[in-house]
Amino acid sequence: GKQGHGLGSALLEEALDDFAPVSEMRLLVNRDNRPAIQFYENKGFTRVGETPVRMGDHDFIDYIYSKAISYPCIS
């Protein structure tokens, strides 16, 4: 697979840069997606809730993850 090569980390950092300045990033992760859950928890995200999701005819539960974002002050 493609996991473990740093691409997810690079994409996450790019997203943070593109949406700066924000104070929080939230995202949804399917509760059965253990690799994604581990990735985001390793990146400092905390599970803050869950929400039902419907895609087509399929119902499932996603966890809501949050991370406070701080940016260095520019002097």
HUHU-V211090 format. One record per helix or strand of 2 or more residues. SS is the DSSP state (~ for helix, > for strand). FROM is the first residue (numbers start at 1). TO is the last residue. If there is no record, write none. Layout:
SS/FROM/TO
SS/FROM/TO
This chain:
~/7/18
>/24/30
~/34/42
>/46/55
>/58/68
